[in-house]
Amino acid sequence: MIQPAPRESAAVQAVPLPTNAWCLFLDVDGTLLELADHPGAVFVDPELRTLLATLREAAGGAVALISGRTIADLDRLFGDPSLIVAGLHGCERRNAQGEMRIAPVAVEQLTQVRAGLERMVARHPGLLLEDKGAGLALHFLKARELEHELRAEVSLLAAPLVPHFTLLDGHAVIEVKPAAHTKDSAVTAFMEEAPFRGRQPIFIGDDRTDYGGFAAVRRFDGLAVAVGDRVKADWWLPGPAAVRAWLEQLASAVYA
């Protein structure tokens, strides 16, 4: 069991460390990495690569990235195809044995939505369309004043795809994605496999898209940690720097 820790002024010190064998599920953008103006502007530094390697060793390999990015994009960012990952909010999953599990998606169903989003981007230079193949993401960080208009227009475009596809609201982004797989389903699937099975899970995330991960680890008596001010969970860290500091404490505690 995770024992409650006394509240202290530094949030990183307030989040408790597990006392049982643990496993770790980490969102990427906004959690491990600071958010950028567009998805291609982020950078994974050597220190983070080293920290992840240390955590994997400490957890017997039971560390996974759970992201809205595709697995191909995560491999490009982290440069390590041996990482255990779930991409596209759970639609893609690579397990500890390197086996890929990809949700069957009729991507041609997105043709009309893609064309509609491309027209929106053409009308508003502050928008960015990210084509993920099985999903589409409309980023509006540079056009926040259009948020309500954009959400309404995307909802109309995607309505014919319901219930096979769903809308997912994130930080200045609206995604159209397959409905059958989520961060909840990805974490649950990992928890049924080695090396995660039987361990106490920790999920750390910063966005509404991470609520599924929080729900999954709670079912396994785990620890849900929110990052920043966009989501709420059992525990809280102020940002990616604090996340890394807490993860360093977690890794060090194994060897204490």
Secondary structure by P-SEA (a helix, b strand, c coil): cccccccccccccccccccccbbbbbbccccccccccccccccccaaaaaaaaaaaaaacccbbbbccccaaaaaaacccccccccccccccccccccbbbbcccccccaaaaaaaaaaaaaacccbbbbbcccbbbbbccccccaaaaaaaaaaaaaccccccbbbbbcccbbbbccccccaaaaaaaaaaccccccbbbbbbbccccaaaaaaaaaaacbbbbbcccccccccccccaaaaaaaaaaaaaaaac
